Amino acid sequence: MKFLPTLPAAAAVLASCFSIQSTAQSAVNSALSYDEVSESKTAEAVWPQDSCDKLQEAAGSYIYLSGQAVKKAHESTDPAVKEKSFGAGVALSQLSANAASVYEVFCSD
């Protein structure tokens, strides 16, 4: 015969395994974490301005080229060209987003 705990016993064991924070405590912890991240982000924004300018220019170039590739995909009647151009557009768009994210972390004023 197998031992099966009653529902109240199982609930008590489960409750003892987890500590549930109050909403107020969660808000305080979130605020503290935000302050810590803001302070460290300010300290990390140390890339030289010329590097930041190049990164910003790259993000703009990637998004422009992405638009051109997608435009080519829409205008083409060849399925292979459509697929290749659209794929290039998506990849260039992601490169732009990545460059913008890096800029935000290391170059923001």
Secondary structure by P-SEA (a helix, b strand, c coil): cbbbbcaaaaaaaaaaabbbbcaaaaaaaaaaaaaaaaaaaaaaccccaaaaaaaaaaaaaaaaaaaaaaaaaaacccaaaaaaaaaaaaaaaaaaaaaaaaaaacccc
